[in-house]
Amino acid sequence: MLFPKSKPVRSESYRRWVASLPCIVCGIEGYSQCAHPNHGRGLGQKASDLDCFALCCTRPGHMGHHMEHDLLIDMTREQRRALERLYTARTQEMARQAGRPEFSEAA
């Protein structure tokens, strides 16, 4: 029996809000990108925007945490999955505290 696939949530507003946060790894401000977790997705499909977290981009003299995360620098796939769950949970909690509509009781 086949089950219909649910489409991941897409929210440009939420992605922009996440990108405005400091990097969840190093705390640097002004260089963050909205990073999607690499688990829980299909081939060629990103995970839900509601699972995103802020990671800094590469800049002169520093490989950003977004690239390090995607390339598995100094971590295993299992460690990356665990970090993604932690980063997602922390970001979603910040969204709740900030009153983001995606995480309100009415949503």
Chimera marker file (.cmm) of the C-alpha trace (Angstrom):
<marker_set name="trace">
<marker id="1" x="0.000" y="0.000" z="0.000" r="1" g="1" b="0" radius="0.5"/>
<marker id="2" x="1.385" y="3.403" z="-0.966" r="1" g="1" b="0" radius="0.5"/>
<marker id="3" x="0.951" y="6.396" z="1.254" r="1" g="1" b="0" radius="0.5"/>
<marker id="4" x="0.724" y="9.892" z="-0.209" r="1" g="1" b="0" radius="0.5"/>
<marker id="5" x="3.857" y="11.922" z="0.394" r="1" g="1" b="0" radius="0.5"/>
<marker id="6" x="3.381" y="15.067" z="2.389" r="1" g="1" b="0" radius="0.5"/>
<marker id="7" x="4.973" y="18.149" z="0.923" r="1" g="1" b="0" radius="0.5"/>
<marker id="8" x="7.547" y="19.871" z="3.115" r="1" g="1" b="0" radius="0.5"/>
<marker id="9" x="6.550" y="23.278" z="4.470" r="1" g="1" b="0" radius="0.5"/>
<marker id="10" x="7.986" y="26.208" z="2.503" r="1" g="1" b="0" radius="0.5"/>
<marker id="11" x="8.122" y="29.652" z="4.109" r="1" g="1" b="0" radius="0.5"/>
<marker id="12" x="10.361" y="32.380" z="2.734" r="1" g="1" b="0" radius="0.5"/>
<marker id="13" x="9.491" y="34.547" z="5.732" r="1" g="1" b="0" radius="0.5"/>
<marker id="14" x="10.675" y="31.877" z="8.167" r="1" g="1" b="0" radius="0.5"/>
<marker id="15" x="13.855" y="31.185" z="6.153" r="1" g="1" b="0" radius="0.5"/>
<marker id="16" x="14.691" y="34.899" z="6.200" r="1" g="1" b="0" radius="0.5"/>
<marker id="17" x="14.068" y="35.051" z="9.941" r="1" g="1" b="0" radius="0.5"/>
<marker id="18" x="16.369" y="32.059" z="10.542" r="1" g="1" b="0" radius="0.5"/>
<marker id="19" x="19.081" y="33.658" z="8.370" r="1" g="1" b="0" radius="0.5"/>
<marker id="20" x="18.858" y="36.799" z="10.532" r="1" g="1" b="0" radius="0.5"/>
<marker id="21" x="19.896" y="34.813" z="13.629" r="1" g="1" b="0" radius="0.5"/>
<marker id="22" x="23.518" y="34.439" z="14.743" r="1" g="1" b="0" radius="0.5"/>
<marker id="23" x="25.282" y="31.225" z="13.711" r="1" g="1" b="0" radius="0.5"/>
<marker id="24" x="24.106" y="28.468" z="16.046" r="1" g="1" b="0" radius="0.5"/>
<marker id="25" x="27.670" y="27.078" z="16.249" r="1" g="1" b="0" radius="0.5"/>
<marker id="26" x="29.911" y="30.126" z="16.757" r="1" g="1" b="0" radius="0.5"/>
<marker id="27" x="27.443" y="32.960" z="17.435" r="1" g="1" b="0" radius="0.5"/>
<marker id="28" x="28.820" y="35.305" z="14.757" r="1" g="1" b="0" radius="0.5"/>
<marker id="29" x="26.227" y="37.789" z="13.558" r="1" g="1" b="0" radius="0.5"/>
<marker id="30" x="25.657" y="39.054" z="10.033" r="1" g="1" b="0" radius="0.5"/>
<marker id="31" x="26.961" y="36.010" z="8.165" r="1" g="1" b="0" radius="0.5"/>
<marker id="32" x="24.228" y="33.439" z="8.746" r="1" g="1" b="0" radius="0.5"/>
<marker id="33" x="22.426" y="31.399" z="6.140" r="1" g="1" b="0" radius="0.5"/>
<marker id="34" x="19.319" y="29.304" z="6.578" r="1" g="1" b="0" radius="0.5"/>
<marker id="35" x="20.587" y="25.710" z="6.646" r="1" g="1" b="0" radius="0.5"/>
<marker id="36" x="18.304" y="22.745" z="5.977" r="1" g="1" b="0" radius="0.5"/>
<marker id="37" x="19.037" y="19.470" z="7.749" r="1" g="1" b="0" radius="0.5"/>
<marker id="38" x="20.397" y="16.714" z="5.537" r="1" g="1" b="0" radius="0.5"/>
<marker id="39" x="18.178" y="14.008" z="7.045" r="1" g="1" b="0" radius="0.5"/>
<marker id="40" x="14.457" y="13.436" z="6.580" r="1" g="1" b="0" radius="0.5"/>
<marker id="41" x="14.334" y="14.329" z="2.922" r="1" g="1" b="0" radius="0.5"/>
<marker id="42" x="13.899" y="12.603" z="-0.389" r="1" g="1" b="0" radius="0.5"/>
<marker id="43" x="16.254" y="12.562" z="-3.329" r="1" g="1" b="0" radius="0.5"/>
<marker id="44" x="16.602" y="16.099" z="-4.656" r="1" g="1" b="0" radius="0.5"/>
<marker id="45" x="14.268" y="17.457" z="-1.989" r="1" g="1" b="0" radius="0.5"/>
<marker id="46" x="15.104" y="19.683" z="0.965" r="1" g="1" b="0" radius="0.5"/>
<marker id="47" x="13.656" y="19.075" z="4.401" r="1" g="1" b="0" radius="0.5"/>
<marker id="48" x="10.866" y="21.305" z="5.687" r="1" g="1" b="0" radius="0.5"/>
<marker id="49" x="11.765" y="24.951" z="6.159" r="1" g="1" b="0" radius="0.5"/>
<marker id="50" x="10.492" y="24.629" z="9.736" r="1" g="1" b="0" radius="0.5"/>
<marker id="51" x="13.469" y="22.354" z="10.492" r="1" g="1" b="0" radius="0.5"/>
<marker id="52" x="16.072" y="24.952" z="9.437" r="1" g="1" b="0" radius="0.5"/>
<marker id="53" x="18.752" y="26.516" z="11.592" r="1" g="1" b="0" radius="0.5"/>
<marker id="54" x="21.305" y="29.328" z="11.163" r="1" g="1" b="0" radius="0.5"/>
<marker id="55" x="24.865" y="28.484" z="10.117" r="1" g="1" b="0" radius="0.5"/>
<marker id="56" x="27.489" y="31.025" z="9.038" r="1" g="1" b="0" radius="0.5"/>
<marker id="57" x="28.709" y="31.234" z="5.460" r="1" g="1" b="0" radius="0.5"/>
<marker id="58" x="32.260" y="31.022" z="4.179" r="1" g="1" b="0" radius="0.5"/>
<marker id="59" x="34.041" y="34.355" z="4.230" r="1" g="1" b="0" radius="0.5"/>
<marker id="60" x="37.632" y="35.469" z="3.600" r="1" g="1" b="0" radius="0.5"/>
<marker id="61" x="39.955" y="33.469" z="5.816" r="1" g="1" b="0" radius="0.5"/>
<marker id="62" x="37.261" y="31.236" z="7.323" r="1" g="1" b="0" radius="0.5"/>
<marker id="63" x="35.330" y="28.219" z="6.064" r="1" g="1" b="0" radius="0.5"/>
<marker id="64" x="31.802" y="28.778" z="7.295" r="1" g="1" b="0" radius="0.5"/>
<marker id="65" x="29.979" y="26.326" z="9.524" r="1" g="1" b="0" radius="0.5"/>
<marker id="66" x="27.378" y="25.789" z="6.785" r="1" g="1" b="0" radius="0.5"/>
<marker id="67" x="30.022" y="24.334" z="4.472" r="1" g="1" b="0" radius="0.5"/>
<marker id="68" x="31.727" y="22.399" z="7.284" r="1" g="1" b="0" radius="0.5"/>
<marker id="69" x="28.374" y="20.898" z="8.229" r="1" g="1" b="0" radius="0.5"/>
<marker id="70" x="27.493" y="19.899" z="4.663" r="1" g="1" b="0" radius="0.5"/>
<marker id="71" x="30.955" y="18.433" z="3.983" r="1" g="1" b="0" radius="0.5"/>
<marker id="72" x="31.061" y="16.478" z="7.268" r="1" g="1" b="0" radius="0.5"/>
<marker id="73" x="34.240" y="18.242" z="8.400" r="1" g="1" b="0" radius="0.5"/>
<marker id="74" x="35.350" y="16.751" z="11.744" r="1" g="1" b="0" radius="0.5"/>
<marker id="75" x="32.129" y="14.769" z="12.207" r="1" g="1" b="0" radius="0.5"/>
<marker id="76" x="30.437" y="11.547" z="11.162" r="1" g="1" b="0" radius="0.5"/>
<marker id="77" x="27.002" y="11.310" z="9.525" r="1" g="1" b="0" radius="0.5"/>
<marker id="78" x="25.574" y="10.132" z="12.840" r="1" g="1" b="0" radius="0.5"/>
<marker id="79" x="27.085" y="13.127" z="14.641" r="1" g="1" b="0" radius="0.5"/>
<marker id="80" x="25.693" y="15.455" z="11.968" r="1" g="1" b="0" radius="0.5"/>
<marker id="81" x="22.210" y="13.952" z="12.379" r="1" g="1" b="0" radius="0.5"/>
<marker id="82" x="22.387" y="14.452" z="16.145" r="1" g="1" b="0" radius="0.5"/>
<marker id="83" x="23.550" y="18.051" z="15.706" r="1" g="1" b="0" radius="0.5"/>
<marker id="84" x="20.780" y="18.738" z="13.191" r="1" g="1" b="0" radius="0.5"/>
<marker id="85" x="18.149" y="17.523" z="15.671" r="1" g="1" b="0" radius="0.5"/>
<marker id="86" x="19.676" y="19.703" z="18.398" r="1" g="1" b="0" radius="0.5"/>
<marker id="87" x="19.996" y="22.786" z="16.158" r="1" g="1" b="0" radius="0.5"/>
<marker id="88" x="16.435" y="22.348" z="14.856" r="1" g="1" b="0" radius="0.5"/>
<marker id="89" x="15.022" y="22.035" z="18.376" r="1" g="1" b="0" radius="0.5"/>
<marker id="90" x="16.907" y="25.130" z="19.575" r="1" g="1" b="0" radius="0.5"/>
<marker id="91" x="15.830" y="27.186" z="16.569" r="1" g="1" b="0" radius="0.5"/>
<marker id="92" x="12.196" y="26.120" z="16.901" r="1" g="1" b="0" radius="0.5"/>
<marker id="93" x="12.270" y="27.079" z="20.587" r="1" g="1" b="0" radius="0.5"/>
<marker id="94" x="13.656" y="30.519" z="19.659" r="1" g="1" b="0" radius="0.5"/>
<marker id="95" x="10.857" y="30.815" z="17.075" r="1" g="1" b="0" radius="0.5"/>
<marker id="96" x="8.230" y="29.995" z="19.723" r="1" g="1" b="0" radius="0.5"/>
<marker id="97" x="9.727" y="32.551" z="22.122" r="1" g="1" b="0" radius="0.5"/>
<marker id="98" x="9.819" y="35.144" z="19.324" r="1" g="1" b="0" radius="0.5"/>
<marker id="99" x="6.131" y="34.484" z="18.629" r="1" g="1" b="0" radius="0.5"/>
<marker id="100" x="6.686" y="33.211" z="15.087" r="1" g="1" b="0" radius="0.5"/>
<marker id="101" x="3.268" y="32.349" z="13.588" r="1" g="1" b="0" radius="0.5"/>
<marker id="102" x="4.568" y="28.997" z="12.289" r="1" g="1" b="0" radius="0.5"/>
<marker id="103" x="4.783" y="27.778" z="15.898" r="1" g="1" b="0" radius="0.5"/>
<marker id="104" x="1.776" y="29.482" z="17.459" r="1" g="1" b="0" radius="0.5"/>
<marker id="105" x="-0.977" y="27.425" z="19.032" r="1" g="1" b="0" radius="0.5"/>
<marker id="106" x="-3.394" y="28.489" z="16.291" r="1" g="1" b="0" radius="0.5"/>
<marker id="107" x="-1.140" y="27.335" z="13.440" r="1" g="1" b="0" radius="0.5"/>
<link id1="1" id2="2" r="1" g="1" b="0" radius="0.2"/>
<link id1="2" id2="3" r="1" g="1" b="0" radius="0.2"/>
<link id1="3" id2="4" r="1" g="1" b="0" radius="0.2"/>
<link id1="4" id2="5" r="1" g="1" b="0" radius="0.2"/>
<link id1="5" id2="6" r="1" g="1" b="0" radius="0.2"/>
<link id1="6" id2="7" r="1" g="1" b="0" radius="0.2"/>
<link id1="7" id2="8" r="1" g="1" b="0" radius="0.2"/>
<link id1="8" id2="9" r="1" g="1" b="0" radius="0.2"/>
<link id1="9" id2="10" r="1" g="1" b="0" radius="0.2"/>
<link id1="10" id2="11" r="1" g="1" b="0" radius="0.2"/>
<link id1="11" id2="12" r="1" g="1" b="0" radius="0.2"/>
<link id1="12" id2="13" r="1" g="1" b="0" radius="0.2"/>
<link id1="13" id2="14" r="1" g="1" b="0" radius="0.2"/>
<link id1="14" id2="15" r="1" g="1" b="0" radius="0.2"/>
<link id1="15" id2="16" r="1" g="1" b="0" radius="0.2"/>
<link id1="16" id2="17" r="1" g="1" b="0" radius="0.2"/>
<link id1="17" id2="18" r="1" g="1" b="0" radius="0.2"/>
<link id1="18" id2="19" r="1" g="1" b="0" radius="0.2"/>
<link id1="19" id2="20" r="1" g="1" b="0" radius="0.2"/>
<link id1="20" id2="21" r="1" g="1" b="0" radius="0.2"/>
<link id1="21" id2="22" r="1" g="1" b="0" radius="0.2"/>
<link id1="22" id2="23" r="1" g="1" b="0" radius="0.2"/>
<link id1="23" id2="24" r="1" g="1" b="0" radius="0.2"/>
<link id1="24" id2="25" r="1" g="1" b="0" radius="0.2"/>
<link id1="25" id2="26" r="1" g="1" b="0" radius="0.2"/>
<link id1="26" id2="27" r="1" g="1" b="0" radius="0.2"/>
<link id1="27" id2="28" r="1" g="1" b="0" radius="0.2"/>
<link id1="28" id2="29" r="1" g="1" b="0" radius="0.2"/>
<link id1="29" id2="30" r="1" g="1" b="0" radius="0.2"/>
<link id1="30" id2="31" r="1" g="1" b="0" radius="0.2"/>
<link id1="31" id2="32" r="1" g="1" b="0" radius="0.2"/>
<link id1="32" id2="33" r="1" g="1" b="0" radius="0.2"/>
<link id1="33" id2="34" r="1" g="1" b="0" radius="0.2"/>
<link id1="34" id2="35" r="1" g="1" b="0" radius="0.2"/>
<link id1="35" id2="36" r="1" g="1" b="0" radius="0.2"/>
<link id1="36" id2="37" r="1" g="1" b="0" radius="0.2"/>
<link id1="37" id2="38" r="1" g="1" b="0" radius="0.2"/>
<link id1="38" id2="39" r="1" g="1" b="0" radius="0.2"/>
<link id1="39" id2="40" r="1" g="1" b="0" radius="0.2"/>
<link id1="40" id2="41" r="1" g="1" b="0" radius="0.2"/>
<link id1="41" id2="42" r="1" g="1" b="0" radius="0.2"/>
<link id1="42" id2="43" r="1" g="1" b="0" radius="0.2"/>
<link id1="43" id2="44" r="1" g="1" b="0" radius="0.2"/>
<link id1="44" id2="45" r="1" g="1" b="0" radius="0.2"/>
<link id1="45" id2="46" r="1" g="1" b="0" radius="0.2"/>
<link id1="46" id2="47" r="1" g="1" b="0" radius="0.2"/>
<link id1="47" id2="48" r="1" g="1" b="0" radius="0.2"/>
<link id1="48" id2="49" r="1" g="1" b="0" radius="0.2"/>
<link id1="49" id2="50" r="1" g="1" b="0" radius="0.2"/>
<link id1="50" id2="51" r="1" g="1" b="0" radius="0.2"/>
<link id1="51" id2="52" r="1" g="1" b="0" radius="0.2"/>
<link id1="52" id2="53" r="1" g="1" b="0" radius="0.2"/>
<link id1="53" id2="54" r="1" g="1" b="0" radius="0.2"/>
<link id1="54" id2="55" r="1" g="1" b="0" radius="0.2"/>
<link id1="55" id2="56" r="1" g="1" b="0" radius="0.2"/>
<link id1="56" id2="57" r="1" g="1" b="0" radius="0.2"/>
<link id1="57" id2="58" r="1" g="1" b="0" radius="0.2"/>
<link id1="58" id2="59" r="1" g="1" b="0" radius="0.2"/>
<link id1="59" id2="60" r="1" g="1" b="0" radius="0.2"/>
<link id1="60" id2="61" r="1" g="1" b="0" radius="0.2"/>
<link id1="61" id2="62" r="1" g="1" b="0" radius="0.2"/>
<link id1="62" id2="63" r="1" g="1" b="0" radius="0.2"/>
<link id1="63" id2="64" r="1" g="1" b="0" radius="0.2"/>
<link id1="64" id2="65" r="1" g="1" b="0" radius="0.2"/>
<link id1="65" id2="66" r="1" g="1" b="0" radius="0.2"/>
<link id1="66" id2="67" r="1" g="1" b="0" radius="0.2"/>
<link id1="67" id2="68" r="1" g="1" b="0" radius="0.2"/>
<link id1="68" id2="69" r="1" g="1" b="0" radius="0.2"/>
<link id1="69" id2="70" r="1" g="1" b="0" radius="0.2"/>
<link id1="70" id2="71" r="1" g="1" b="0" radius="0.2"/>
<link id1="71" id2="72" r="1" g="1" b="0" radius="0.2"/>
<link id1="72" id2="73" r="1" g="1" b="0" radius="0.2"/>
<link id1="73" id2="74" r="1" g="1" b="0" radius="0.2"/>
<link id1="74" id2="75" r="1" g="1" b="0" radius="0.2"/>
<link id1="75" id2="76" r="1" g="1" b="0" radius="0.2"/>
<link id1="76" id2="77" r="1" g="1" b="0" radius="0.2"/>
<link id1="77" id2="78" r="1" g="1" b="0" radius="0.2"/>
<link id1="78" id2="79" r="1" g="1" b="0" radius="0.2"/>
<link id1="79" id2="80" r="1" g="1" b="0" radius="0.2"/>
<link id1="80" id2="81" r="1" g="1" b="0" radius="0.2"/>
<link id1="81" id2="82" r="1" g="1" b="0" radius="0.2"/>
<link id1="82" id2="83" r="1" g="1" b="0" radius="0.2"/>
<link id1="83" id2="84" r="1" g="1" b="0" radius="0.2"/>
<link id1="84" id2="85" r="1" g="1" b="0" radius="0.2"/>
<link id1="85" id2="86" r="1" g="1" b="0" radius="0.2"/>
<link id1="86" id2="87" r="1" g="1" b="0" radius="0.2"/>
<link id1="87" id2="88" r="1" g="1" b="0" radius="0.2"/>
<link id1="88" id2="89" r="1" g="1" b="0" radius="0.2"/>
<link id1="89" id2="90" r="1" g="1" b="0" radius="0.2"/>
<link id1="90" id2="91" r="1" g="1" b="0" radius="0.2"/>
<link id1="91" id2="92" r="1" g="1" b="0" radius="0.2"/>
<link id1="92" id2="93" r="1" g="1" b="0" radius="0.2"/>
<link id1="93" id2="94" r="1" g="1" b="0" radius="0.2"/>
<link id1="94" id2="95" r="1" g="1" b="0" radius="0.2"/>
<link id1="95" id2="96" r="1" g="1" b="0" radius="0.2"/>
<link id1="96" id2="97" r="1" g="1" b="0" radius="0.2"/>
<link id1="97" id2="98" r="1" g="1" b="0" radius="0.2"/>
<link id1="98" id2="99" r="1" g="1" b="0" radius="0.2"/>
<link id1="99" id2="100" r="1" g="1" b="0" radius="0.2"/>
<link id1="100" id2="101" r="1" g="1" b="0" radius="0.2"/>
<link id1="101" id2="102" r="1" g="1" b="0" radius="0.2"/>
<link id1="102" id2="103" r="1" g="1" b="0" radius="0.2"/>
<link id1="103" id2="104" r="1" g="1" b="0" radius="0.2"/>
<link id1="104" id2="105" r="1" g="1" b="0" radius="0.2"/>
<link id1="105" id2="106" r="1" g="1" b="0" radius="0.2"/>
<link id1="106" id2="107" r="1" g="1" b="0" radius="0.2"/>
</marker_set>
